[in-house]
Structure formats: C-alpha cells, structure tokens
Amino acid sequence: MTQINADPAELAHFDGLSSRWWDLDGPLRTLHEINPPRVAYVAQRSGGLGGKPTVDVGCGGGILSEALAREGAVVTGIDLSAEALSAARLHLYESGQSVTYEHVSAEAYCEAHAGQFAVVTCLELLEHVPDPASTIKACAALAAPGADLFFSTLSRNPKAYITAVLGAEYVLGLLPRGTHDYARFIRPSELEAYGRAAGLSLQHLSGLGYNPVTRRAHLTRDVSVNYLAHFRKPLPL
C-alpha cells in the first residue's frame, strides 16, 4: 500500500478554505491573479496544449485545471483535499469546462496511470508536502516519454521569507496566515536535483513576480522568490 505523502495540518488548512476557492476577492485571490502567466508559461513551453492529455497534480479547487482546459488540454486534476475537489467539481457547472477530478495522491495515481500524460503540472504544491522528491518522482512516472513537466514553488532564502511569508501573509494579507512553512521552501538547485534523480531534464526556469498594487503577476528572470521550472522526460534511446 502506498504511504500518503501529505501533511494532515496542510489538508485541514485547505479543506477549511474550500468554500472560497472561486471567490475572486477572497483569501485565495492571489492564486487567481498569478494564474494567467502560469498558464501562458505552460502553454508556450509545451508548444501548445490542444488535445494533450494533461494531469494537474495538487489541483485544489481547479483554478489551474480549468484554465488548462480552456487552452484545449484534456485535463485530469488530482488532489487529496476532498473539500477542495468538491468545490472544483461544483464550479464546472458554472464554467462549462470539462475536467476529470480524482481524489488521490500522485504516488497512488501513477501506479495505474504511468506514462499516460503529455503534460504534467504540479504548481504551488511541493512546499506543502513532507517529501517533495516523492511527488516529483510520481509526476515523472505519470509523464509519457517526451512529456513536458512543470513545477512551481518558493525558493528558500531570506528574501523569500520576507516577501512570501512576512509580507504576503502578515503585512499585506495576500494569503491566509500559516499558508507557508519557510522550512519547506525549495531552492532551484534542489528542485533540479530532485528532477534529475527522477530521470527528468531541466529545460528552463522563470521567476513569477507579483505587484500587490495592480494585483497582476508577470514572468521574470528573478527566481529568488516564486519560480516556475520546466522539465522534460527524455525519449528512450
């Protein structure tokens, strides 16, 4: 039996926010505001999403999953928060998008779905799980040869702590307090090492900047706080 790679406190935290996932002015509004550049990055780096089987690991309430579906991807979203998945499924009635949601971990899901996806996304999840290397390994297993994989997380350094924890949670109130544990932030070099150990090849890194005044996010070369990473699963020799 696969051991669940999840922190019960983290699951409880996001279960408690389930009724607010799609409130554009609620506690998760920054997830909506950073979503457009994230989707653009995934679409551009993967060469377009039309018709591609895609799995969104740690999909939560479906913000990214629905956006990927709007780009033409055939999306499956997986998550361990039953409450968040309920919010995701309910929102499909409003949006009219087609997404399949599964209440399962990446480690368990890859046992029956290995090599099935051309695109794998795992955004804003790695800093919330006890063993990020296990999640990355599972994502690699889900990916077909030649697939594109995308991860986003926060780098572990003083600037990230000041910006993403003190600033975003305690000063500006952009995120609920307790959303992030600084000790779980992951440096780009560490993420690259996890990916390499899972048989993936790093293709590109991009920072993700956010302006709290305009409430807009943008891609940047600065990967010192929030960043995106594009990996590829090599084709067999």
C-alpha positions in Angstrom: 0.0 0.0 0.0 1.4 3.4 -1.0 2.0 5.7 2.0 0.3 9.0 1.7 2.7 11.9 1.2 0.6 14.6 2.8 0.6 16.7 6.0 -2.8 16.4 7.8 -2.5 20.0 9.0 -2.0 21.2 5.4 -5.0 19.3 4.2 -7.1 20.7 7.0 -5.9 24.2 6.2 -7.0 23.9 2.5 -10.2 22.0 3.4 -11.2 25.0 5.5 -10.8 27.3 2.5 -12.9 25.2 0.2 -15.9 27.4 0.0 -13.7 30.4 -1.0 -11.7 28.8 -3.9 -13.6 30.7 -6.6 -14.1 34.0 -4.6 -12.0 36.4 -6.7 -11.7 38.8 -3.7 -11.4 36.1 -1.1 -8.4 34.6 0.7 -7.2 32.7 -2.4 -7.5 35.6 -4.8 -3.7 35.7 -5.4 -4.0 32.2 -6.9 -6.4 33.6 -9.5 -4.1 36.6 -10.1 -1.0 34.6 -10.7 -2.8 32.1 -12.9 -2.6 33.8 -16.3 1.2 33.9 -16.6 1.4 30.4 -15.2 -0.9 29.1 -17.9 0.9 31.1 -20.6 4.2 29.6 -19.5 2.9 26.1 -19.6 1.2 26.6 -23.0 4.2 28.3 -24.5 6.9 25.9 -23.2 4.9 22.8 -24.1 4.3 24.0 -27.7 0.5 24.4 -27.2 -1.9 22.3 -25.1 -4.6 21.5 -27.7 -5.7 17.9 -27.3 -2.9 16.9 -25.0 -3.6 14.6 -22.1 -2.7 16.6 -19.0 -2.6 15.9 -15.3 -2.7 18.7 -12.7 -1.2 17.3 -9.5 -2.4 19.1 -6.4 -5.3 20.7 -8.4 -7.1 22.1 -5.3 -10.3 23.8 -6.3 -9.4 23.6 -10.0 -8.2 27.1 -10.8 -5.3 25.9 -13.0 -7.1 22.8 -14.2 -10.0 24.8 -15.7 -7.5 27.3 -17.3 -5.6 24.5 -18.9 -8.9 23.0 -20.2 -9.7 26.4 -21.8 -6.5 26.1 -23.7 -7.6 22.8 -25.2 -5.9 20.4 -22.9 -7.7 17.1 -21.9 -7.3 17.6 -18.1 -7.4 15.3 -15.1 -6.9 17.1 -11.8 -5.9 15.1 -8.7 -5.8 16.2 -5.1 -6.1 14.8 -1.5 -8.4 17.5 -0.3 -11.9 16.2 -0.7 -13.4 19.6 0.1 -11.3 21.4 -2.5 -12.3 18.8 -5.1 -16.0 19.3 -4.2 -15.5 23.0 -4.9 -13.7 22.2 -8.2 -16.5 19.8 -9.4 -19.2 22.3 -8.5 -17.5 25.1 -10.4 -17.6 23.1 -13.6 -21.4 23.7 -13.7 -20.7 27.4 -13.8 -17.7 27.4 -16.2 -18.9 24.7 -18.6 -15.3 23.3 -18.8 -14.6 19.6 -19.0 -12.1 18.4 -16.3 -12.0 15.0 -14.6 -11.2 15.2 -10.9 -9.8 12.3 -8.8 -9.4 12.1 -5.0 -5.9 10.5 -5.0 -2.3 11.2 -4.4 0.3 11.4 -7.2 2.1 8.4 -5.8 -1.1 6.3 -5.8 -2.4 7.6 -9.2 0.8 6.8 -11.1 0.5 3.1 -10.1 -2.4 2.7 -12.6 -1.7 5.6 -15.0 2.1 5.5 -15.6 3.2 7.1 -18.8 -0.2 8.4 -19.8 0.3 12.2 -19.9 1.9 14.6 -22.4 1.9 17.4 -19.9 2.2 17.2 -16.1 1.7 20.3 -13.9 2.4 20.5 -10.2 2.2 24.1 -9.1 2.2 25.6 -5.6 2.2 22.1 -4.1 5.8 20.9 -3.4 6.3 23.3 -0.5 3.2 21.8 1.2 4.2 18.1 1.2 6.5 16.3 3.5 8.5 14.6 0.7 8.7 16.7 -2.4 11.1 14.3 -4.1 8.4 11.6 -3.8 5.9 13.9 -5.5 8.4 14.7 -8.3 9.2 11.0 -8.8 5.4 10.3 -9.1 5.0 13.1 -11.6 7.8 11.7 -13.7 6.1 8.3 -13.6 2.9 9.8 -14.9 4.6 11.5 -17.8 4.9 9.9 -21.2 8.4 9.8 -22.8 9.0 13.3 -24.3 6.4 14.9 -22.0 6.7 18.3 -20.5 6.5 18.7 -16.7 6.0 22.0 -14.8 6.6 22.7 -11.2 6.4 25.9 -9.2 7.4 26.6 -5.7 9.2 29.1 -3.5 13.0 29.4 -3.1 14.4 29.2 0.4 16.3 32.3 1.3 15.8 35.5 3.4 14.3 37.5 0.6 11.6 34.8 0.0 10.9 34.6 3.7 10.4 38.4 3.9 8.4 38.6 0.7 6.3 35.4 0.8 5.7 34.9 4.5 6.1 38.2 6.4 5.0 40.4 3.5 2.3 38.3 1.8 0.7 36.7 4.9 1.3 39.1 7.8 1.7 42.6 6.3 -0.4 42.7 3.1 -2.8 39.9 3.9 -2.5 38.5 0.4 -2.6 34.9 1.7 -4.1 33.4 4.9 -1.6 33.3 7.7 0.0 29.9 8.0 -0.2 29.2 4.3 3.6 28.7 4.0 6.2 27.0 6.1 9.6 28.6 5.3 11.5 25.4 6.1 9.7 23.7 3.2 10.8 26.2 0.6 12.9 24.6 -2.2 15.9 26.2 -3.9 16.1 25.9 -7.7 19.3 23.8 -7.4 17.4 21.4 -5.0 14.5 21.2 -7.4 16.8 20.4 -10.3 18.4 17.7 -8.3 15.1 16.1 -7.4 14.1 16.2 -11.1 17.4 14.7 -12.2 17.0 11.9 -9.7 13.6 11.2 -11.1 15.0 11.0 -14.7 14.0 14.4 -15.8 15.9 17.1 -17.6 15.6 20.7 -16.6 14.7 22.9 -19.6 14.0 26.3 -18.2 13.5 28.4 -15.1 11.3 31.5 -14.8 10.5 33.7 -11.8 7.0 34.8 -11.1 6.6 38.3 -9.9 3.5 39.9 -8.4 2.5 43.6 -7.9 0.2 43.9 -4.9 -0.9 47.3 -6.1 -2.1 46.4 -9.6 -2.8 42.8 -8.4 -1.1 41.5 -11.5 1.5 38.8 -11.9 4.2 38.5 -14.5 7.1 36.3 -15.6 10.6 37.5 -14.7 14.2 36.4 -14.7 14.4 36.7 -10.9 13.9 33.2 -9.4 14.7 34.2 -5.9 11.2 34.0 -4.6 8.4 32.3 -6.5 9.5 30.5 -9.6 8.4 28.0 -12.3 10.5 25.2 -13.7 10.1 23.3 -17.0 11.4 19.8 -17.1 11.2 17.2 -19.9 11.1 13.4 -19.7 13.6 12.1 -22.2 12.6 9.9 -25.1 14.0 6.3 -24.9 17.4 5.9 -26.6 
